[in-house]
Amino acid sequence: MATQTWLWTSLTVALTFILTVVNGNSEGDALFTLRKSLSDPDNVLQSWDPTLVNPCTWFHITCNQDNRVTRL
């Protein structure tokens, strides 16, 4: 019985991780696409890294208390 409980717990954790990765970061993806279309000769937007989970940590991005982008 303990083995079955451990298996279900492991499966739940793995599935949660996979769904989080699949869900991704739509705001970050959109902002990174915008960045690629802009001219940035001084590399001001170098912190706009799509591998970072939260674009609220990027320079020149303002977010609300729910970590949703509200202003550029």
N, C-alpha and C positions, 0 to 999 in steps of 0.2 A: 504494500500500500504506500509506503514511504517513497518507493521508486516511482510510482505513478504520479504522486503529488509533485515530486521533483521534476518529472518530465513535463507536466502541465505548466509548472512555474517557469521552467526554462523556455518552453514554447511561447508562452505569453510574453516574456521579456524579449525574446528574439523578434516576435511579430511586432511588438511595439516599436522596437528599434528600426525595423524595416519600414514600417509605415511612416515614421518620422523622417527617414531619409527620402522616401518617395514623395512625401508632402513637400519637402524642400523649402525654399525661401523665395516665394514669388515676388515679394517687394525687392529683395536683393537682386534677383535675376533681372527684373525690370530696370532697376537703377544701373546695374552693370551694363545692360544693353544700351541705355541712354549714355553712359560714360563712353562707350566705344564709338558712339556717333558724334561726340564732342571733340573739339580741338583743345588739348590740354598740354601746351608746350612746356609749362613750368611743373608739370606732374603734380598739380595740387590735389587731384583726385586719386592719388596712388593708394590711399587707404580703402578705396572702394573695391574690396576683395570679395568675390562671390563665394569663396570657400568659408568665409566667416558667417556664422549662423545669424547674427543680428546686425543688420545695416545701421542700427542706431549707434553703433560704435564708430561709424565712418565719419570723417571730417565733413563738415558742411551739411550734415543730416540732422534734423530735429525730429524727435519722436514724442508721443504722448506717454502716459503712464502704463499703457498696454503694449508698449514697444511697437507701435504702428507709426510709420513715417507720416509726419504732418507737414513738413516743410523742407525745401532744399535751399 
